[in-house]
Amino acid sequence: MEVTVSRKAHFNAAHRLFNKNWSAEKNEKVFGKCNNLNYHGHNYEMIVNVTGKINPETGYVIDMGVLKKIIKDEVEEKLDHKNLNLDVDYFSNTIPSAENICIYIHKLLRKKISNDLNISVTLFETPRNFVTYPSN
Ligand code: NI
């Protein structure tokens, strides 16, 4: 029997959406305010879902203290109060859209969580706009 356990976390970060292969005009047209030359910030909220079998010795799918620390060390430390375009190598060639940030967070967590467990990440860029990876 598999169970999903979830933990919420958040970080603040700045970004700018632009495609370096496009003209300034096309970037402005496609990305609008998110193309702002001097960047802009978001209060990102995320939900990390971990699905797997319950360990009969602990009653846990994953120790939430361990999950909390992995999220803190792997995601919050790397992204919180950062300019995603300038401070995070992954986004030097990847547009830091919510979709791509969500995939990146999944990658960071995947490295630290047992392969017996499935992970999905939902990232809120605003209270109304959010993305999930992998897609359901
Ligand atoms: Ni934005």
Backbone and ligand atoms as CSV (ligand in chain L), in Angstrom:
chain,resi,resn,atom,element,x,y,z
A,1,MET,N,N,0.843,-1.196,0.000
A,1,MET,CA,C,0.000,0.000,0.000
A,1,MET,C,C,0.883,1.254,0.000
A,2,GLU,N,N,0.668,2.106,-0.968
A,2,GLU,CA,C,1.476,3.314,-1.051
A,2,GLU,C,C,0.723,4.524,-0.492
A,3,VAL,N,N,1.475,5.391,0.118
A,3,VAL,CA,C,0.907,6.597,0.711
A,3,VAL,C,C,1.749,7.786,0.242
A,4,THR,N,N,1.076,8.929,0.049
A,4,THR,CA,C,1.796,10.157,-0.298
A,4,THR,C,C,1.878,11.064,0.924
A,5,VAL,N,N,3.089,11.478,1.259
A,5,VAL,CA,C,3.268,12.471,2.322
A,5,VAL,C,C,3.789,13.743,1.666
A,6,SER,N,N,3.416,14.877,2.233
A,6,SER,CA,C,3.728,16.152,1.583
A,6,SER,C,C,4.280,17.159,2.574
A,7,ARG,N,N,5.161,17.963,2.070
A,7,ARG,CA,C,5.684,19.069,2.894
A,7,ARG,C,C,5.701,20.356,2.077
A,8,LYS,N,N,5.288,21.433,2.752
A,8,LYS,CA,C,5.310,22.755,2.117
A,8,LYS,C,C,6.604,23.472,2.484
A,9,ALA,N,N,7.063,24.287,1.565
A,9,ALA,CA,C,8.240,25.114,1.844
A,9,ALA,C,C,8.145,26.362,0.984
A,10,HIS,N,N,8.982,27.317,1.244
A,10,HIS,CA,C,8.954,28.513,0.397
A,10,HIS,C,C,10.315,29.145,0.280
A,11,PHE,N,N,10.435,29.953,-0.743
A,11,PHE,CA,C,11.653,30.748,-0.922
A,11,PHE,C,C,11.286,31.982,-1.736
A,12,ASN,N,N,12.118,32.990,-1.607
A,12,ASN,CA,C,11.938,34.211,-2.394
A,12,ASN,C,C,13.068,34.271,-3.400
A,13,ALA,N,N,12.733,34.640,-4.623
A,13,ALA,CA,C,13.794,34.745,-5.629
A,13,ALA,C,C,13.372,35.724,-6.713
A,14,ALA,N,N,14.386,36.224,-7.413
A,14,ALA,CA,C,14.137,37.132,-8.527
A,14,ALA,C,C,14.442,36.422,-9.839
A,15,HIS,N,N,13.779,36.851,-10.878
A,15,HIS,CA,C,14.098,36.306,-12.196
A,15,HIS,C,C,13.711,37.302,-13.284
A,16,ARG,N,N,14.117,36.947,-14.465
A,16,ARG,CA,C,13.717,37.692,-15.659
A,16,ARG,C,C,13.539,36.652,-16.746
A,17,LEU,N,N,12.406,36.717,-17.442
A,17,LEU,CA,C,12.175,35.776,-18.530
A,17,LEU,C,C,12.576,36.422,-19.842
A,18,PHE,N,N,13.516,35.814,-20.508
A,18,PHE,CA,C,13.850,36.263,-21.862
A,18,PHE,C,C,14.549,35.144,-22.607
A,19,ASN,N,N,14.393,35.191,-23.905
A,19,ASN,CA,C,15.045,34.223,-24.783
A,19,ASN,C,C,16.170,34.967,-25.495
A,20,LYS,N,N,17.399,34.544,-25.212
A,20,LYS,CA,C,18.527,35.331,-25.734
A,20,LYS,C,C,18.666,35.263,-27.252
A,21,ASN,N,N,17.943,34.344,-27.870
A,21,ASN,CA,C,17.976,34.252,-29.340
A,21,ASN,C,C,16.970,35.200,-30.009
A,22,TRP,N,N,16.167,35.870,-29.192
A,22,TRP,CA,C,15.149,36.760,-29.745
A,22,TRP,C,C,15.556,38.225,-29.597
A,23,SER,N,N,14.923,39.067,-30.406
A,23,SER,CA,C,15.121,40.513,-30.305
A,23,SER,C,C,14.466,41.027,-29.017
A,24,ALA,N,N,14.881,42.227,-28.602
A,24,ALA,CA,C,14.267,42.869,-27.433
A,24,ALA,C,C,12.759,43.023,-27.643
A,25,GLU,N,N,12.362,43.344,-28.872
A,25,GLU,CA,C,10.936,43.560,-29.169
A,25,GLU,C,C,10.137,42.264,-28.994
A,26,LYS,N,N,10.700,41.178,-29.511
A,26,LYS,CA,C,9.970,39.907,-29.404
A,26,LYS,C,C,9.894,39.449,-27.943
A,27,ASN,N,N,10.993,39.627,-27.197
A,27,ASN,CA,C,10.979,39.259,-25.776
A,27,ASN,C,C,9.908,40.054,-25.023
A,28,GLU,N,N,9.847,41.350,-25.319
A,28,GLU,CA,C,8.865,42.225,-24.669
A,28,GLU,C,C,7.452,41.766,-24.998
A,29,LYS,N,N,7.258,41.400,-26.254
A,29,LYS,CA,C,5.920,40.998,-26.710
A,29,LYS,C,C,5.497,39.679,-26.053
A,30,VAL,N,N,6.418,38.727,-25.978
A,30,VAL,CA,C,6.061,37.393,-25.463
A,30,VAL,C,C,6.007,37.381,-23.934
A,31,PHE,N,N,6.992,37.997,-23.287
A,31,PHE,CA,C,7.100,37.862,-21.829
A,31,PHE,C,C,6.531,39.043,-21.051
A,32,GLY,N,N,6.270,40.158,-21.719
A,32,GLY,CA,C,5.640,41.306,-21.058
A,32,GLY,C,C,6.407,41.745,-19.821
A,33,LYS,N,N,5.697,41.915,-18.705
A,33,LYS,CA,C,6.307,42.398,-17.460
A,33,LYS,C,C,7.419,41.478,-16.968
A,34,CYS,N,N,7.296,40.193,-17.244
A,34,CYS,CA,C,8.300,39.231,-16.762
A,34,CYS,C,C,9.626,39.393,-17.490
A,35,ASN,N,N,9.644,40.215,-18.555
A,35,ASN,CA,C,10.876,40.496,-19.301
A,35,ASN,C,C,11.610,41.713,-18.711
A,36,ASN,N,N,11.023,42.335,-17.691
A,36,ASN,CA,C,11.610,43.544,-17.079
A,36,ASN,C,C,13.129,43.430,-16.932
A,37,LEU,N,N,13.838,44.355,-17.551
A,37,LEU,CA,C,15.307,44.308,-17.620
A,37,LEU,C,C,15.963,44.168,-16.251
A,38,ASN,N,N,15.385,44.821,-15.246
A,38,ASN,CA,C,16.007,44.824,-13.916
A,38,ASN,C,C,15.446,43.758,-12.978
A,39,TYR,N,N,14.854,42.719,-13.578
A,39,TYR,CA,C,14.365,41.573,-12.797
A,39,TYR,C,C,13.159,41.941,-11.924
A,40,HIS,N,N,12.542,40.922,-11.337
A,40,HIS,CA,C,11.437,41.124,-10.398
A,40,HIS,C,C,11.353,39.884,-9.539
A,41,GLY,N,N,10.720,40.014,-8.384
A,41,GLY,CA,C,10.729,38.910,-7.433
A,41,GLY,C,C,9.399,38.191,-7.320
A,42,HIS,N,N,9.470,36.982,-6.799
A,42,HIS,CA,C,8.275,36.204,-6.456
A,42,HIS,C,C,8.487,35.556,-5.102
A,43,ASN,N,N,7.369,35.379,-4.384
A,43,ASN,CA,C,7.384,34.557,-3.179
A,43,ASN,C,C,6.932,33.173,-3.613
A,44,TYR,N,N,7.883,32.324,-3.883
A,44,TYR,CA,C,7.548,30.980,-4.364
A,44,TYR,C,C,7.142,30.100,-3.185
A,45,GLU,N,N,6.061,29.362,-3.395
A,45,GLU,CA,C,5.644,28.365,-2.404
A,45,GLU,C,C,5.709,27.027,-3.110
A,46,MET,N,N,6.118,26.014,-2.399
A,46,MET,CA,C,6.139,24.710,-3.055
A,46,MET,C,C,5.597,23.628,-2.139
A,47,ILE,N,N,5.104,22.585,-2.802
A,47,ILE,CA,C,4.655,21.392,-2.088
A,47,ILE,C,C,5.425,20.227,-2.680
A,48,VAL,N,N,6.131,19.525,-1.812
A,48,VAL,CA,C,6.864,18.333,-2.234
A,48,VAL,C,C,6.073,17.119,-1.776
A,49,ASN,N,N,5.712,16.277,-2.728
A,49,ASN,CA,C,4.963,15.046,-2.429
A,49,ASN,C,C,5.887,13.854,-2.584
A,50,VAL,N,N,5.905,13.006,-1.582
A,50,VAL,CA,C,6.741,11.799,-1.623
A,50,VAL,C,C,5.818,10.594,-1.455
A,51,THR,N,N,5.870,9.699,-2.439
A,51,THR,CA,C,4.963,8.543,-2.437
A,51,THR,C,C,5.760,7.251,-2.344
A,52,GLY,N,N,5.311,6.375,-1.455
A,52,GLY,CA,C,5.980,5.077,-1.344
A,52,GLY,C,C,5.302,4.219,-0.298
A,53,LYS,N,N,5.908,3.080,-0.083
A,53,LYS,CA,C,5.363,2.141,0.912
A,53,LYS,C,C,5.743,2.597,2.317
A,54,ILE,N,N,4.892,2.273,3.248
A,54,ILE,CA,C,5.187,2.575,4.653
A,54,ILE,C,C,6.239,1.593,5.166
A,55,ASN,N,N,7.272,2.123,5.773
A,55,ASN,CA,C,8.280,1.288,6.415
A,55,ASN,C,C,7.653,0.716,7.692
A,56,PRO,N,N,7.531,-0.633,7.793
A,56,PRO,CA,C,6.835,-1.194,8.955
A,56,PRO,C,C,7.571,-0.941,10.273
A,57,GLU,N,N,8.846,-0.671,10.192
A,57,GLU,CA,C,9.603,-0.438,11.425
A,57,GLU,C,C,9.394,0.960,12.000
A,58,THR,N,N,9.035,1.917,11.128
A,58,THR,CA,C,8.847,3.290,11.615
A,58,THR,C,C,7.407,3.767,11.474
A,59,GLY,N,N,6.661,3.147,10.565
A,59,GLY,CA,C,5.335,3.658,10.250
A,59,GLY,C,C,5.387,4.835,9.288
A,60,TYR,N,N,6.578,5.186,8.827
A,60,TYR,CA,C,6.763,6.340,7.943
A,60,TYR,C,C,6.989,5.916,6.493
A,61,VAL,N,N,6.559,6.797,5.562
A,61,VAL,CA,C,7.027,6.698,4.172
A,61,VAL,C,C,8.428,7.294,4.115
A,62,ILE,N,N,8.569,8.467,4.732
A,62,ILE,CA,C,9.880,9.123,4.891
A,62,ILE,C,C,9.798,9.933,6.173
A,63,ASP,N,N,10.872,9.978,6.901
A,63,ASP,CA,C,10.929,10.784,8.121
A,63,ASP,C,C,10.798,12.263,7.717
A,64,MET,N,N,9.764,12.939,8.223
A,64,MET,CA,C,9.521,14.328,7.809
A,64,MET,C,C,10.656,15.253,8.221
A,65,GLY,N,N,11.357,14.910,9.289
A,65,GLY,CA,C,12.521,15.704,9.699
A,65,GLY,C,C,13.626,15.617,8.653
A,66,VAL,N,N,13.770,14.413,8.107
A,66,VAL,CA,C,14.771,14.209,7.056
A,66,VAL,C,C,14.346,14.964,5.795
A,67,LEU,N,N,13.071,14.842,5.432
A,67,LEU,CA,C,12.566,15.536,4.235
A,67,LEU,C,C,12.727,17.050,4.382
A,68,LYS,N,N,12.398,17.555,5.565
A,68,LYS,CA,C,12.535,18.993,5.840
A,68,LYS,C,C,13.976,19.453,5.607
A,69,LYS,N,N,14.913,18.656,6.110
A,69,LYS,CA,C,16.339,19.028,5.984
A,69,LYS,C,C,16.803,18.954,4.525
A,70,ILE,N,N,16.331,17.948,3.800
A,70,ILE,CA,C,16.711,17.835,2.382
A,70,ILE,C,C,16.191,19.045,1.606
A,71,ILE,N,N,14.946,19.423,1.860
A,71,ILE,CA,C,14.376,20.584,1.155
A,71,ILE,C,C,15.158,21.853,1.515
A,72,LYS,N,N,15.473,21.977,2.792
A,72,LYS,CA,C,16.215,23.174,3.233
A,72,LYS,C,C,17.593,23.232,2.576
A,73,ASP,N,N,18.317,22.115,2.668
A,73,ASP,CA,C,19.697,22.102,2.171
A,73,ASP,C,C,19.769,22.157,0.647
A,74,GLU,N,N,18.880,21.435,-0.014
A,74,GLU,CA,C,18.996,21.286,-1.465
A,74,GLU,C,C,18.261,22.356,-2.251
A,75,VAL,N,N,17.175,22.865,-1.684
A,75,VAL,CA,C,16.372,23.829,-2.446
A,75,VAL,C,C,16.477,25.233,-1.842
A,76,GLU,N,N,16.112,25.367,-0.573
A,76,GLU,CA,C,16.066,26.711,0.006
A,76,GLU,C,C,17.450,27.365,0.003
A,77,GLU,N,N,18.462,26.607,0.403
A,77,GLU,CA,C,19.811,27.192,0.456
A,77,GLU,C,C,20.280,27.635,-0.926
A,78,LYS,N,N,19.850,26.889,-1.954
A,78,LYS,CA,C,20.337,27.200,-3.303
A,78,LYS,C,C,19.529,28.302,-3.992
A,79,LEU,N,N,18.247,28.455,-3.619
A,79,LEU,CA,C,17.388,29.379,-4.367
A,79,LEU,C,C,16.931,30.607,-3.582
A,80,ASP,N,N,16.860,30.492,-2.255
A,80,ASP,CA,C,16.277,31.583,-1.474
A,80,ASP,C,C,17.135,32.854,-1.552
A,81,HIS,N,N,16.472,33.970,-1.834
A,81,HIS,CA,C,17.119,35.276,-1.960
A,81,HIS,C,C,18.158,35.339,-3.080
A,82,LYS,N,N,17.948,34.510,-4.100
A,82,LYS,CA,C,18.862,34.518,-5.234
A,82,LYS,C,C,18.208,35.176,-6.451
A,83,ASN,N,N,19.071,35.654,-7.315
A,83,ASN,CA,C,18.640,36.044,-8.645
A,83,ASN,C,C,18.839,34.790,-9.493
A,84,LEU,N,N,17.764,34.177,-9.899
A,84,LEU,CA,C,17.864,32.854,-10.543
A,84,LEU,C,C,18.691,32.928,-11.828
A,85,ASN,N,N,18.512,33.990,-12.599
A,85,ASN,CA,C,19.263,34.113,-13.858
A,85,ASN,C,C,20.767,34.226,-13.620
A,86,LEU,N,N,21.132,35.005,-12.594
A,86,LEU,CA,C,22.551,35.343,-12.406
A,86,LEU,C,C,23.272,34.443,-11.414
A,87,ASP,N,N,22.540,33.943,-10.416
A,87,ASP,CA,C,23.201,33.229,-9.306
A,87,ASP,C,C,23.139,31.710,-9.415
A,88,VAL,N,N,22.281,31.202,-10.272
A,88,VAL,CA,C,22.079,29.744,-10.326
A,88,VAL,C,C,22.503,29.244,-11.716
A,89,ASP,N,N,23.597,28.495,-11.744
A,89,ASP,CA,C,24.175,28.051,-13.023
A,89,ASP,C,C,23.158,27.382,-13.948
A,90,TYR,N,N,22.276,26.576,-13.344
A,90,TYR,CA,C,21.305,25.828,-14.137
A,90,TYR,C,C,20.517,26.751,-15.070
A,91,PHE,N,N,20.291,27.986,-14.618
A,91,PHE,CA,C,19.471,28.908,-15.409
A,91,PHE,C,C,20.292,29.831,-16.313
A,92,SER,N,N,21.575,29.525,-16.449
A,92,SER,CA,C,22.364,30.337,-17.378
A,92,SER,C,C,21.941,30.049,-18.819
A,93,ASN,N,N,21.441,28.837,-19.046
A,93,ASN,CA,C,20.970,28.480,-20.389
A,93,ASN,C,C,19.546,27.948,-20.405
A,94,THR,N,N,18.850,28.112,-19.292
A,94,THR,CA,C,17.467,27.628,-19.189
A,94,THR,C,C,16.611,28.777,-18.674
A,95,ILE,N,N,15.533,29.098,-19.351
A,95,ILE,CA,C,14.667,30.209,-18.935
A,95,ILE,C,C,14.031,29.869,-17.583
A,96,PRO,N,N,14.191,30.732,-16.561
A,96,PRO,CA,C,13.687,30.406,-15.221
A,96,PRO,C,C,12.181,30.640,-15.060
A,97,SER,N,N,11.428,29.983,-15.921
A,97,SER,CA,C,9.964,29.983,-15.796
A,97,SER,C,C,9.588,29.076,-14.628
A,98,ALA,N,N,8.362,29.191,-14.159
A,98,ALA,CA,C,7.910,28.311,-13.073
A,98,ALA,C,C,8.062,26.844,-13.485
A,99,GLU,N,N,7.779,26.539,-14.739
A,99,GLU,CA,C,7.908,25.156,-15.227
A,99,GLU,C,C,9.338,24.649,-15.047
A,100,ASN,N,N,10.299,25.472,-15.507
A,100,ASN,CA,C,11.697,25.030,-15.433
A,100,ASN,C,C,12.239,25.033,-14.007
A,101,ILE,N,N,11.767,25.951,-13.182
A,101,ILE,CA,C,12.198,25.956,-11.780
A,101,ILE,C,C,11.680,24.688,-11.088
A,102,CYS,N,N,10.459,24.321,-11.395
A,102,CYS,CA,C,9.848,23.130,-10.794
A,102,CYS,C,C,10.638,21.867,-11.168
A,103,ILE,N,N,11.027,21.768,-12.425
A,103,ILE,CA,C,11.840,20.629,-12.880
A,103,ILE,C,C,13.190,20.626,-12.163
A,104,TYR,N,N,13.771,21.789,-12.010
A,104,TYR,CA,C,15.070,21.893,-11.337
A,104,TYR,C,C,14.962,21.446,-9.869
A,105,ILE,N,N,13.913,21.889,-9.195
A,105,ILE,CA,C,13.712,21.473,-7.797
A,105,ILE,C,C,13.562,19.956,-7.722
A,106,HIS,N,N,12.804,19.403,-8.644
A,106,HIS,CA,C,12.633,17.943,-8.673
A,106,HIS,C,C,13.985,17.251,-8.833
A,107,LYS,N,N,14.801,17.753,-9.742
A,107,LYS,CA,C,16.146,17.174,-9.951
A,107,LYS,C,C,16.977,17.228,-8.681
A,108,LEU,N,N,16.956,18.368,-7.993
A,108,LEU,CA,C,17.752,18.525,-6.772
A,108,LEU,C,C,17.314,17.528,-5.706
A,109,LEU,N,N,15.997,17.352,-5.576
A,109,LEU,CA,C,15.477,16.452,-4.545
A,109,LEU,C,C,15.707,14.993,-4.918
A,110,ARG,N,N,15.579,14.728,-6.215
A,110,ARG,CA,C,15.709,13.339,-6.698
A,110,ARG,C,C,17.058,12.735,-6.309
A,111,LYS,N,N,18.100,13.586,-6.329
A,111,LYS,CA,C,19.451,13.121,-5.994
A,111,LYS,C,C,19.574,12.671,-4.548
A,112,LYS,N,N,18.690,13.176,-3.676
A,112,LYS,CA,C,18.867,12.948,-2.232
A,112,LYS,C,C,17.814,12.026,-1.624
A,113,ILE,N,N,16.829,11.644,-2.409
A,113,ILE,CA,C,15.749,10.816,-1.860
A,113,ILE,C,C,15.788,9.444,-2.517
A,114,SER,N,N,15.620,8.409,-1.707
A,114,SER,CA,C,15.701,7.020,-2.161
A,114,SER,C,C,14.859,6.780,-3.421
A,115,ASN,N,N,15.427,6.010,-4.348
A,115,ASN,CA,C,14.700,5.718,-5.589
A,115,ASN,C,C,13.469,4.846,-5.379
A,116,ASP,N,N,13.312,4.282,-4.184
A,116,ASP,CA,C,12.080,3.538,-3.862
A,116,ASP,C,C,10.887,4.482,-3.736
A,117,LEU,N,N,11.180,5.765,-3.601
A,117,LEU,CA,C,10.117,6.744,-3.376
A,117,LEU,C,C,9.924,7.611,-4.611
A,118,ASN,N,N,8.663,7.861,-4.967
A,118,ASN,CA,C,8.361,8.788,-6.061
A,118,ASN,C,C,8.214,10.197,-5.496
A,119,ILE,N,N,8.639,11.150,-6.295
A,119,ILE,CA,C,8.556,12.551,-5.865
A,119,ILE,C,C,7.779,13.335,-6.907
A,120,SER,N,N,6.916,14.233,-6.459
A,120,SER,CA,C,6.402,15.241,-7.380
A,120,SER,C,C,6.451,16.587,-6.665
A,121,VAL,N,N,6.580,17.623,-7.452
A,121,VAL,CA,C,6.720,18.968,-6.894
A,121,VAL,C,C,5.667,19.874,-7.526
A,122,THR,N,N,4.949,20.609,-6.674
A,122,THR,CA,C,4.065,21.668,-7.164
A,122,THR,C,C,4.665,22.983,-6.723
A,123,LEU,N,N,4.867,23.876,-7.680
A,123,LEU,CA,C,5.484,25.177,-7.390
A,123,LEU,C,C,4.484,26.275,-7.701
A,124,PHE,N,N,4.223,27.099,-6.681
A,124,PHE,CA,C,3.346,28.267,-6.842
A,124,PHE,C,C,4.215,29.490,-7.103
A,125,GLU,N,N,4.010,30.134,-8.243
A,125,GLU,CA,C,4.724,31.379,-8.503
A,125,GLU,C,C,3.920,32.550,-7.946
A,126,THR,N,N,2.615,32.409,-7.986
A,126,THR,CA,C,1.701,33.331,-7.309
A,126,THR,C,C,0.637,32.432,-6.667
A,127,PRO,N,N,-0.199,32.990,-5.795
A,127,PRO,CA,C,-1.219,32.126,-5.186
A,127,PRO,C,C,-2.137,31.463,-6.221
A,128,ARG,N,N,-2.252,32.071,-7.395
A,128,ARG,CA,C,-3.164,31.521,-8.400
A,128,ARG,C,C,-2.477,30.769,-9.521
A,129,ASN,N,N,-1.177,30.964,-9.674
A,129,ASN,CA,C,-0.451,30.306,-10.772
A,129,ASN,C,C,0.521,29.286,-10.226
A,130,PHE,N,N,0.323,28.031,-10.588
A,130,PHE,CA,C,1.214,26.992,-10.095
A,130,PHE,C,C,1.372,25.885,-11.118
A,131,VAL,N,N,2.513,25.212,-11.000
A,131,VAL,CA,C,2.852,24.151,-11.953
A,131,VAL,C,C,3.252,22.896,-11.173
A,132,THR,N,N,3.082,21.758,-11.800
A,132,THR,CA,C,3.415,20.483,-11.156
A,132,THR,C,C,4.289,19.652,-12.072
A,133,TYR,N,N,5.357,19.080,-11.502
A,133,TYR,CA,C,6.226,18.160,-12.238
A,133,TYR,C,C,6.550,16.969,-11.360
A,134,PRO,N,N,6.511,15.741,-11.868
A,134,PRO,CA,C,6.013,15.375,-13.195
A,134,PRO,C,C,4.516,15.659,-13.289
A,135,SER,N,N,4.028,15.806,-14.528
A,135,SER,CA,C,2.613,16.072,-14.718
A,135,SER,C,C,1.815,14.832,-14.352
A,136,ASN,N,N,0.609,15.052,-13.899
A,136,ASN,CA,C,-0.229,13.917,-13.466
A,136,ASN,C,C,-0.778,13.140,-14.653
L,1,NI,NI,NI,8.017,36.476,-12.929
